[in-house]
Protein backbone atom coordinates (compact mmCIF):
# COMPACT_ATOMS: atom_id res chain seq x y z
CA UNK A 1 0.00 0.00 0.00
CA UNK A 2 1.37 3.42 -0.92
CA UNK A 3 1.71 5.92 1.94
CA UNK A 4 1.49 9.72 1.84
CA UNK A 5 4.61 11.88 1.86
CA UNK A 6 4.68 12.31 5.63
CA UNK A 7 4.06 8.61 6.30
CA UNK A 8 6.65 7.55 3.77
CA UNK A 9 9.30 9.88 5.20
CA UNK A 10 8.62 8.66 8.73
CA UNK A 11 8.89 5.03 7.62
CA UNK A 12 12.20 5.62 5.85
CA UNK A 13 13.62 7.58 8.79
CA UNK A 14 12.73 4.75 11.15
CA UNK A 15 14.47 2.25 8.88
CA UNK A 16 17.60 4.38 8.74
CA UNK A 17 17.56 4.90 12.52
CA UNK A 18 17.37 1.14 13.02
CA UNK A 19 20.57 0.74 11.02
CA UNK A 20 18.94 -0.67 7.89
CA UNK A 21 20.19 0.41 4.46
CA UNK A 22 17.43 1.92 2.34
CA UNK A 23 16.73 0.23 -0.94
CA UNK A 24 17.41 3.42 -2.89
CA UNK A 25 21.06 3.39 -1.89
CA UNK A 26 21.73 -0.11 -3.19
CA UNK A 27 23.35 -1.01 -6.47
CA UNK A 28 23.22 -4.76 -7.09
CA UNK A 29 23.87 -6.73 -10.22
CA UNK A 30 23.88 -10.29 -11.53
CA UNK A 31 24.31 -11.77 -14.97
CA UNK A 32 21.31 -13.34 -16.63
CA UNK A 33 21.38 -16.75 -18.26
CA UNK A 34 22.41 -15.26 -21.62
CA UNK A 35 25.38 -13.44 -20.07
CA UNK A 36 23.79 -10.09 -20.91
CA UNK A 37 22.37 -8.34 -17.88
CA UNK A 38 19.11 -6.47 -18.33
CA UNK A 39 19.51 -3.20 -16.45
CA UNK A 40 16.56 -1.92 -14.45
CA UNK A 41 15.87 1.35 -12.67
CA UNK A 42 13.32 0.62 -9.93
CA UNK A 43 11.57 3.72 -8.56
CA UNK A 44 9.62 2.97 -5.37
CA UNK A 45 9.35 5.07 -2.22
CA UNK A 46 8.05 2.39 0.15
CA UNK A 47 11.18 0.66 1.48
CA UNK A 48 9.70 -2.80 2.27
CA UNK A 49 8.06 -2.97 -1.16
CA UNK A 50 11.30 -1.85 -2.79
CA UNK A 51 13.25 -4.56 -0.95
CA UNK A 52 10.83 -7.31 -2.01
CA UNK A 53 10.84 -6.25 -5.66
CA UNK A 54 14.59 -5.74 -5.85
CA UNK A 55 15.28 -9.09 -4.19
CA UNK A 56 13.06 -10.92 -6.72
CA UNK A 57 14.57 -9.04 -9.67
CA UNK A 58 18.18 -9.65 -8.64
CA UNK A 59 17.50 -13.34 -8.02
CA UNK A 60 16.05 -13.50 -11.55
CA UNK A 61 19.37 -12.24 -12.94
CA UNK A 62 18.73 -8.53 -13.48
CA UNK A 63 21.07 -5.65 -12.73
CA UNK A 64 19.01 -3.36 -10.52
CA UNK A 65 19.42 0.21 -9.34
CA UNK A 66 16.75 1.79 -7.20
CA UNK A 67 15.48 5.21 -6.25
CA UNK A 68 12.82 6.45 -3.88
CA UNK A 69 12.07 9.86 -5.40
CA UNK A 70 11.95 11.60 -8.75
CA UNK A 71 15.12 13.49 -7.85
CA UNK A 72 17.02 10.28 -7.10
CA UNK A 73 15.72 8.66 -10.30
CA UNK A 74 16.89 11.62 -12.37
CA UNK A 75 20.27 11.50 -10.68
CA UNK A 76 20.57 7.78 -11.50
CA UNK A 77 19.80 8.52 -15.16
CA UNK A 78 22.81 10.82 -15.38
CA UNK A 79 25.04 7.84 -14.54
CA UNK A 80 23.47 5.14 -16.72
CA UNK A 81 20.46 4.64 -19.00
CA UNK A 82 18.43 1.56 -17.97
CA UNK A 83 17.01 -0.98 -20.38
CA UNK A 84 13.84 -1.02 -18.26
CA UNK A 85 12.15 1.50 -15.98
CA UNK A 86 9.83 0.10 -13.30
CA UNK A 87 8.15 2.95 -11.49
CA UNK A 88 5.47 3.68 -8.94
CA UNK A 89 3.27 6.69 -9.69
CA UNK A 90 2.74 8.42 -6.37
CA UNK A 91 6.16 9.54 -5.19
CA UNK A 92 7.19 11.92 -2.37
CA UNK A 93 8.37 14.70 -4.68
CA UNK A 94 6.01 14.32 -7.63
CA UNK A 95 4.18 11.94 -9.93
CA UNK A 96 5.72 9.03 -11.81
CA UNK A 97 4.05 10.21 -15.02
CA UNK A 98 6.58 13.05 -15.11
CA UNK A 99 9.43 10.55 -15.10
CA UNK A 100 7.77 8.35 -17.73
CA UNK A 101 7.35 11.34 -20.05
CA UNK A 102 10.97 12.44 -19.58
CA UNK A 103 12.43 8.99 -20.20
CA UNK A 104 10.23 8.33 -23.24
CA UNK A 105 11.40 11.59 -24.80
CA UNK A 106 15.09 11.27 -23.88
CA UNK A 107 15.59 7.50 -24.09
CA UNK A 108 13.01 6.03 -26.51
CA UNK A 109 14.57 2.55 -26.39
CA UNK A 110 13.93 2.16 -22.65
CA UNK A 111 10.98 -0.08 -21.83
CA UNK A 112 8.67 1.42 -19.21
CA UNK A 113 6.31 -0.41 -16.88
CA UNK A 114 4.21 1.03 -14.06
CA UNK A 115 3.93 -0.93 -10.82
CA UNK A 116 1.36 0.85 -8.70
CA UNK A 117 -1.60 0.48 -6.39
CA UNK A 118 -3.32 3.16 -8.46
CA UNK A 119 -5.71 1.57 -10.93
CA UNK A 120 -8.06 4.49 -11.56
CA UNK A 121 -8.86 5.79 -15.03
CA UNK A 122 -6.80 8.96 -14.79
CA UNK A 123 -3.66 7.18 -13.59
CA UNK A 124 -3.82 4.39 -16.17
CA UNK A 125 -4.60 6.56 -19.19
CA UNK A 126 -2.05 9.21 -18.19
CA UNK A 127 0.75 6.66 -17.82
CA UNK A 128 -0.01 4.90 -21.10
CA UNK A 129 -0.48 8.14 -23.00
CA UNK A 130 2.93 9.53 -22.05
CA UNK A 131 4.78 6.31 -22.84
CA UNK A 132 4.31 3.38 -20.45
CA UNK A 133 4.24 0.06 -22.31
CA UNK A 134 3.11 -2.03 -19.34
CA UNK A 135 0.98 -1.50 -16.23
CA UNK A 136 0.84 -3.88 -13.27
CA UNK A 137 -1.00 -3.43 -10.01
CA UNK A 138 0.89 -4.08 -6.80
CA UNK A 139 -1.21 -7.15 -6.05
CA UNK A 140 1.12 -9.05 -8.43
CA UNK A 141 3.73 -11.26 -6.76
CA UNK A 142 7.32 -9.97 -6.95
CA UNK A 143 8.40 -13.16 -8.74
CA UNK A 144 5.66 -12.60 -11.33
CA UNK A 145 6.92 -9.06 -11.88
CA UNK A 146 10.44 -10.41 -12.44
CA UNK A 147 9.10 -12.76 -15.11
CA UNK A 148 7.06 -9.97 -16.66
CA UNK A 149 10.17 -7.86 -17.23
CA UNK A 150 11.50 -10.43 -19.70
CA UNK A 151 8.15 -10.36 -21.51
CA UNK A 152 8.35 -6.57 -21.65
CA UNK A 153 11.85 -6.65 -23.16
CA UNK A 154 10.74 -9.34 -25.64
CA UNK A 155 8.15 -6.97 -27.08
CA UNK A 156 5.04 -7.74 -25.03
CA UNK A 157 2.88 -5.12 -23.31
CA UNK A 158 2.03 -6.73 -19.96
CA UNK A 159 -1.03 -5.29 -18.25
CA UNK A 160 -2.86 -6.52 -15.16
CA UNK A 161 -6.09 -8.30 -16.07
CA UNK A 162 -8.29 -5.77 -14.28
CA UNK A 163 -6.53 -2.91 -16.10
CA UNK A 164 -6.92 -4.65 -19.46
CA UNK A 165 -10.65 -5.15 -18.85
CA UNK A 166 -10.96 -1.49 -17.90
CA UNK A 167 -9.26 -0.36 -21.13
CA UNK A 168 -11.51 -2.64 -23.19
CA UNK A 169 -14.65 -1.37 -21.44
CA UNK A 170 -13.51 2.23 -21.90
CA UNK A 171 -12.85 1.70 -25.60
CA UNK A 172 -16.16 -0.09 -26.10
CA UNK A 173 -17.96 2.63 -24.18
CA UNK A 174 -16.44 5.32 -26.40
CA UNK A 175 -17.47 3.38 -29.49
CA UNK A 176 -21.04 2.97 -28.23
CA UNK A 177 -21.49 6.51 -26.91
CA UNK A 178 -22.98 7.81 -30.18
CA UNK A 179 -26.69 7.67 -30.82
CA UNK A 180 -26.16 5.39 -33.80
CA UNK A 181 -23.33 3.09 -34.81
CA UNK A 182 -21.22 4.66 -37.53
CA UNK A 183 -21.95 2.85 -40.79
CA UNK A 184 -19.62 2.47 -43.72
CA UNK A 185 -16.12 1.13 -44.20
CA UNK A 186 -13.35 1.02 -41.62
CA UNK A 187 -11.73 4.41 -41.02
CA UNK A 188 -8.14 3.82 -42.10
CA UNK A 189 -6.96 7.42 -42.14
CA UNK A 190 -3.36 6.33 -41.55
CA UNK A 191 -3.42 4.24 -44.77
CA UNK A 192 -1.98 1.14 -43.12
CA UNK A 193 -1.32 -1.80 -45.40
CA UNK A 194 -3.02 -5.16 -44.72
CA UNK A 195 0.34 -6.51 -43.52
CA UNK A 196 0.77 -3.61 -41.10
CA UNK A 197 -2.74 -4.18 -39.75
CA UNK A 198 -1.91 -7.86 -39.20
CA UNK A 199 1.23 -6.87 -37.29
CA UNK A 200 -0.72 -4.30 -35.29
CA UNK A 201 -3.20 -7.02 -34.31
CA UNK A 202 -0.29 -9.11 -33.05
CA UNK A 203 0.97 -6.18 -30.99
CA UNK A 204 -2.50 -5.74 -29.48
CA UNK A 205 -2.56 -9.41 -28.48
CA UNK A 206 0.77 -9.00 -26.71
CA UNK A 207 2.80 -11.17 -29.08
CA UNK A 208 6.57 -10.71 -29.20
CA UNK A 209 8.28 -9.71 -32.45
CA UNK A 210 9.42 -13.30 -32.95
CA UNK A 211 5.88 -14.62 -32.46
CA UNK A 212 4.44 -12.07 -34.89
CA UNK A 213 7.04 -13.04 -37.47
CA UNK A 214 6.28 -16.74 -37.01
CA UNK A 215 2.50 -16.26 -37.30
CA UNK A 216 2.78 -14.15 -40.45
CA UNK A 217 5.64 -16.00 -42.12
CA UNK A 218 8.01 -13.05 -41.90
CA UNK A 219 11.65 -12.68 -40.99
CA UNK A 220 12.12 -11.61 -37.36
CA UNK A 221 14.37 -8.78 -38.56
CA UNK A 222 11.64 -7.19 -40.71
CA UNK A 223 9.05 -6.78 -37.94
CA UNK A 224 10.67 -3.73 -36.23
CA UNK A 225 10.73 -1.93 -39.59
CA UNK A 226 7.01 -2.56 -40.11
CA UNK A 227 6.30 -1.35 -36.58
CA UNK A 228 8.32 1.81 -37.16
CA UNK A 229 6.15 2.52 -40.23
CA UNK A 230 3.00 1.87 -38.20
CA UNK A 231 4.10 4.34 -35.51
CA UNK A 232 4.91 6.96 -38.15
CA UNK A 233 1.57 6.60 -39.93
CA UNK A 234 -0.44 6.62 -36.70
CA UNK A 235 1.71 9.44 -35.28
CA UNK A 236 2.36 7.53 -32.04
CA UNK A 237 5.44 6.50 -30.07
CA UNK A 238 4.49 3.38 -28.10
CA UNK A 239 2.72 0.05 -28.61
CA UNK A 240 -0.08 1.09 -26.27
CA UNK A 241 -0.74 4.29 -28.21
CA UNK A 242 -0.70 2.38 -31.51
CA UNK A 243 -3.25 -0.14 -30.25
CA UNK A 244 -5.49 2.60 -28.89
CA UNK A 245 -5.45 4.50 -32.20
CA UNK A 246 -6.08 1.30 -34.16
CA UNK A 247 -9.09 0.43 -32.01
CA UNK A 248 -10.41 3.98 -32.31
CA UNK A 249 -10.18 3.77 -36.10
CA UNK A 250 -11.78 0.33 -36.17
CA UNK A 251 -8.69 -1.26 -37.70
CA UNK A 252 -8.58 -4.03 -35.09
CA UNK A 253 -10.85 -5.44 -32.40
CA UNK A 254 -9.59 -6.58 -29.01
C-alpha positions as CSV (number, residue, x, y, z in Angstrom):
1,X,0.0,0.0,0.0
2,X,1.4,3.4,-0.9
3,X,1.7,5.9,1.9
4,X,1.5,9.7,1.8
5,X,4.6,11.9,1.9
6,X,4.7,12.3,5.6
7,X,4.1,8.6,6.3
8,X,6.6,7.5,3.8
9,X,9.3,9.9,5.2
10,X,8.6,8.7,8.7
11,X,8.9,5.0,7.6
12,X,12.2,5.6,5.8
13,X,13.6,7.6,8.8
14,X,12.7,4.8,11.2
15,X,14.5,2.2,8.9
16,X,17.6,4.4,8.7
17,X,17.6,4.9,12.5
18,X,17.4,1.1,13.0
19,X,20.6,0.7,11.0
20,X,18.9,-0.7,7.9
21,X,20.2,0.4,4.5
22,X,17.4,1.9,2.3
23,X,16.7,0.2,-0.9
24,X,17.4,3.4,-2.9
25,X,21.1,3.4,-1.9
26,X,21.7,-0.1,-3.2
27,X,23.3,-1.0,-6.5
28,X,23.2,-4.8,-7.1
29,X,23.9,-6.7,-10.2
30,X,23.9,-10.3,-11.5
31,X,24.3,-11.8,-15.0
32,X,21.3,-13.3,-16.6
33,X,21.4,-16.7,-18.3
34,X,22.4,-15.3,-21.6
35,X,25.4,-13.4,-20.1
36,X,23.8,-10.1,-20.9
37,X,22.4,-8.3,-17.9
38,X,19.1,-6.5,-18.3
39,X,19.5,-3.2,-16.5
40,X,16.6,-1.9,-14.5
41,X,15.9,1.3,-12.7
42,X,13.3,0.6,-9.9
43,X,11.6,3.7,-8.6
44,X,9.6,3.0,-5.4
45,X,9.3,5.1,-2.2
46,X,8.0,2.4,0.1
47,X,11.2,0.7,1.5
48,X,9.7,-2.8,2.3
49,X,8.1,-3.0,-1.2
50,X,11.3,-1.9,-2.8
51,X,13.2,-4.6,-0.9
52,X,10.8,-7.3,-2.0
53,X,10.8,-6.3,-5.7
54,X,14.6,-5.7,-5.9
55,X,15.3,-9.1,-4.2
56,X,13.1,-10.9,-6.7
57,X,14.6,-9.0,-9.7
58,X,18.2,-9.7,-8.6
59,X,17.5,-13.3,-8.0
60,X,16.0,-13.5,-11.5
61,X,19.4,-12.2,-12.9
62,X,18.7,-8.5,-13.5
63,X,21.1,-5.7,-12.7
64,X,19.0,-3.4,-10.5
65,X,19.4,0.2,-9.3
66,X,16.7,1.8,-7.2
67,X,15.5,5.2,-6.3
68,X,12.8,6.5,-3.9
69,X,12.1,9.9,-5.4
70,X,12.0,11.6,-8.8
71,X,15.1,13.5,-7.9
72,X,17.0,10.3,-7.1
73,X,15.7,8.7,-10.3
74,X,16.9,11.6,-12.4
75,X,20.3,11.5,-10.7
76,X,20.6,7.8,-11.5
77,X,19.8,8.5,-15.2
78,X,22.8,10.8,-15.4
79,X,25.0,7.8,-14.5
80,X,23.5,5.1,-16.7
81,X,20.5,4.6,-19.0
82,X,18.4,1.6,-18.0
83,X,17.0,-1.0,-20.4
84,X,13.8,-1.0,-18.3
85,X,12.1,1.5,-16.0
86,X,9.8,0.1,-13.3
87,X,8.1,3.0,-11.5
88,X,5.5,3.7,-8.9
89,X,3.3,6.7,-9.7
90,X,2.7,8.4,-6.4
91,X,6.2,9.5,-5.2
92,X,7.2,11.9,-2.4
93,X,8.4,14.7,-4.7
94,X,6.0,14.3,-7.6
95,X,4.2,11.9,-9.9
96,X,5.7,9.0,-11.8
97,X,4.0,10.2,-15.0
98,X,6.6,13.1,-15.1
99,X,9.4,10.6,-15.1
100,X,7.8,8.4,-17.7
101,X,7.4,11.3,-20.0
102,X,11.0,12.4,-19.6
103,X,12.4,9.0,-20.2
104,X,10.2,8.3,-23.2
105,X,11.4,11.6,-24.8
106,X,15.1,11.3,-23.9
107,X,15.6,7.5,-24.1
108,X,13.0,6.0,-26.5
109,X,14.6,2.5,-26.4
110,X,13.9,2.2,-22.7
111,X,11.0,-0.1,-21.8
112,X,8.7,1.4,-19.2
113,X,6.3,-0.4,-16.9
114,X,4.2,1.0,-14.1
115,X,3.9,-0.9,-10.8
116,X,1.4,0.9,-8.7
117,X,-1.6,0.5,-6.4
118,X,-3.3,3.2,-8.5
119,X,-5.7,1.6,-10.9
120,X,-8.1,4.5,-11.6
121,X,-8.9,5.8,-15.0
122,X,-6.8,9.0,-14.8
123,X,-3.7,7.2,-13.6
124,X,-3.8,4.4,-16.2
125,X,-4.6,6.6,-19.2
126,X,-2.1,9.2,-18.2
127,X,0.7,6.7,-17.8
128,X,0.0,4.9,-21.1
129,X,-0.5,8.1,-23.0
130,X,2.9,9.5,-22.1
131,X,4.8,6.3,-22.8
132,X,4.3,3.4,-20.4
133,X,4.2,0.1,-22.3
134,X,3.1,-2.0,-19.3
135,X,1.0,-1.5,-16.2
136,X,0.8,-3.9,-13.3
137,X,-1.0,-3.4,-10.0
138,X,0.9,-4.1,-6.8
139,X,-1.2,-7.2,-6.1
140,X,1.1,-9.0,-8.4
141,X,3.7,-11.3,-6.8
142,X,7.3,-10.0,-6.9
143,X,8.4,-13.2,-8.7
144,X,5.7,-12.6,-11.3
145,X,6.9,-9.1,-11.9
146,X,10.4,-10.4,-12.4
147,X,9.1,-12.8,-15.1
148,X,7.1,-10.0,-16.7
149,X,10.2,-7.9,-17.2
150,X,11.5,-10.4,-19.7
151,X,8.2,-10.4,-21.5
152,X,8.4,-6.6,-21.7
153,X,11.9,-6.7,-23.2
154,X,10.7,-9.3,-25.6
155,X,8.1,-7.0,-27.1
156,X,5.0,-7.7,-25.0
157,X,2.9,-5.1,-23.3
158,X,2.0,-6.7,-20.0
159,X,-1.0,-5.3,-18.3
160,X,-2.9,-6.5,-15.2
161,X,-6.1,-8.3,-16.1
162,X,-8.3,-5.8,-14.3
163,X,-6.5,-2.9,-16.1
164,X,-6.9,-4.7,-19.5
165,X,-10.6,-5.1,-18.9
166,X,-11.0,-1.5,-17.9
167,X,-9.3,-0.4,-21.1
168,X,-11.5,-2.6,-23.2
169,X,-14.6,-1.4,-21.4
170,X,-13.5,2.2,-21.9
171,X,-12.9,1.7,-25.6
172,X,-16.2,-0.1,-26.1
173,X,-18.0,2.6,-24.2
174,X,-16.4,5.3,-26.4
175,X,-17.5,3.4,-29.5
176,X,-21.0,3.0,-28.2
177,X,-21.5,6.5,-26.9
178,X,-23.0,7.8,-30.2
179,X,-26.7,7.7,-30.8
180,X,-26.2,5.4,-33.8
181,X,-23.3,3.1,-34.8
182,X,-21.2,4.7,-37.5
183,X,-21.9,2.8,-40.8
184,X,-19.6,2.5,-43.7
185,X,-16.1,1.1,-44.2
186,X,-13.3,1.0,-41.6
187,X,-11.7,4.4,-41.0
188,X,-8.1,3.8,-42.1
189,X,-7.0,7.4,-42.1
190,X,-3.4,6.3,-41.5
191,X,-3.4,4.2,-44.8
192,X,-2.0,1.1,-43.1
193,X,-1.3,-1.8,-45.4
194,X,-3.0,-5.2,-44.7
195,X,0.3,-6.5,-43.5
196,X,0.8,-3.6,-41.1
197,X,-2.7,-4.2,-39.7
198,X,-1.9,-7.9,-39.2
199,X,1.2,-6.9,-37.3
200,X,-0.7,-4.3,-35.3
201,X,-3.2,-7.0,-34.3
202,X,-0.3,-9.1,-33.1
203,X,1.0,-6.2,-31.0
204,X,-2.5,-5.7,-29.5
205,X,-2.6,-9.4,-28.5
206,X,0.8,-9.0,-26.7
207,X,2.8,-11.2,-29.1
208,X,6.6,-10.7,-29.2
209,X,8.3,-9.7,-32.4
210,X,9.4,-13.3,-32.9
211,X,5.9,-14.6,-32.5
212,X,4.4,-12.1,-34.9
213,X,7.0,-13.0,-37.5
214,X,6.3,-16.7,-37.0
215,X,2.5,-16.3,-37.3
216,X,2.8,-14.1,-40.5
217,X,5.6,-16.0,-42.1
218,X,8.0,-13.0,-41.9
219,X,11.6,-12.7,-41.0
220,X,12.1,-11.6,-37.4
221,X,14.4,-8.8,-38.6
222,X,11.6,-7.2,-40.7
223,X,9.0,-6.8,-37.9
224,X,10.7,-3.7,-36.2
225,X,10.7,-1.9,-39.6
226,X,7.0,-2.6,-40.1
227,X,6.3,-1.3,-36.6
228,X,8.3,1.8,-37.2
229,X,6.2,2.5,-40.2
230,X,3.0,1.9,-38.2
231,X,4.1,4.3,-35.5
232,X,4.9,7.0,-38.1
233,X,1.6,6.6,-39.9
234,X,-0.4,6.6,-36.7
235,X,1.7,9.4,-35.3
236,X,2.4,7.5,-32.0
237,X,5.4,6.5,-30.1
238,X,4.5,3.4,-28.1
239,X,2.7,0.1,-28.6
240,X,-0.1,1.1,-26.3
241,X,-0.7,4.3,-28.2
242,X,-0.7,2.4,-31.5
243,X,-3.3,-0.1,-30.3
244,X,-5.5,2.6,-28.9
245,X,-5.5,4.5,-32.2
246,X,-6.1,1.3,-34.2
247,X,-9.1,0.4,-32.0
248,X,-10.4,4.0,-32.3
249,X,-10.2,3.8,-36.1
250,X,-11.8,0.3,-36.2
251,X,-8.7,-1.3,-37.7
252,X,-8.6,-4.0,-35.1
253,X,-10.8,-5.4,-32.4
254,X,-9.6,-6.6,-29.0
